[in-house]
Amino acid sequence: MSYTKKLSMLILFTSALLFSACGNSPRVKASAPYRPLDLRNQSDEFIRGANDGCETADGNYKKDHNAFNNDFEYNEGWWEGRRNCEGSDRSFLN
């Protein structure tokens, strides 16, 4: 193989390698806009659970295990709070 052909192959291979690095990458999902839960007409236990679930979603694990296992309202509120706050951008609240 001649020097020119080797150089052409090297340039072609290098170009292919460089362009393949610019391929599709997974898109990062933007944070969902935060919408506070509508806690009107909810029980005190639901509200307490929602606050604990939201705090857990923020990385500060908080759960009243006794209430979670025995109080339907607390349990529902905890899950609702966690789902609502998980991945949401609430930085504007601080």
C-alpha positions in Angstrom: 0.0 0.0 0.0 1.4 3.4 -0.9 2.1 6.2 1.5 -0.8 8.3 0.0 -3.3 5.5 0.3 -2.2 4.8 4.0 -2.6 8.5 4.8 -6.0 8.7 3.1 -7.1 5.6 5.1 -5.8 7.2 8.3 -7.7 10.4 7.7 -10.8 8.6 6.8 -10.6 6.4 9.9 -9.9 9.4 12.1 -12.8 11.4 10.6 -15.2 8.5 11.1 -14.1 8.2 14.7 -14.5 11.9 15.4 -17.9 12.1 13.7 -19.2 9.0 15.5 -18.5 10.7 18.9 -21.1 13.4 17.9 -23.9 10.9 17.6 -27.2 11.0 19.4 -26.9 11.0 23.1 -29.8 10.5 25.5 -31.6 13.7 26.3 -31.7 14.8 29.8 -35.3 15.3 31.0 -35.9 18.8 32.3 -37.3 19.1 35.8 -41.0 19.3 35.8 -42.3 22.6 37.0 -43.3 22.4 40.6 -47.0 22.6 41.4 -47.9 22.5 45.1 -50.4 19.8 46.1 -53.9 21.0 46.7 -54.2 20.2 50.4 -57.6 21.8 50.9 -60.1 19.4 52.4 -57.3 16.9 53.3 -56.9 15.4 56.8 -54.1 16.5 59.1 -52.5 13.0 58.7 -52.6 13.3 54.9 -50.9 16.7 55.1 -48.3 15.3 57.5 -47.6 12.3 55.2 -47.4 14.6 52.1 -44.8 16.8 53.9 -42.8 13.8 54.9 -43.0 12.3 51.5 -41.8 15.5 49.9 -38.9 15.7 52.3 -38.0 12.2 51.4 -38.0 13.0 47.7 -35.6 15.8 48.5 -33.1 13.3 49.9 -33.9 13.7 53.6 -35.6 10.4 54.4 -38.6 11.0 56.6 -41.4 8.6 57.4 -43.5 7.8 60.4 -43.4 4.0 59.9 -46.2 3.3 62.4 -48.5 5.8 60.6 -47.3 4.7 57.2 -48.3 1.1 58.0 -51.5 1.8 59.9 -53.0 5.0 58.8 -54.4 5.1 55.2 -54.5 8.9 55.1 -50.8 9.3 56.1 -49.8 6.5 53.7 -51.6 8.1 50.8 -50.3 11.6 51.7 -46.7 10.3 51.9 -46.9 8.7 48.4 -48.6 11.8 47.0 -46.0 14.1 48.5 -43.1 12.0 47.2 -44.5 11.7 43.7 -45.2 15.4 43.6 -41.8 16.6 44.8 -39.6 13.9 43.1 -37.6 15.5 40.3 -39.4 18.9 40.6 -37.4 22.1 40.7 -38.4 24.0 43.8 -35.2 26.1 44.0 -37.2 29.3 43.5 -38.9 28.6 46.9 -35.7 28.9 48.9 
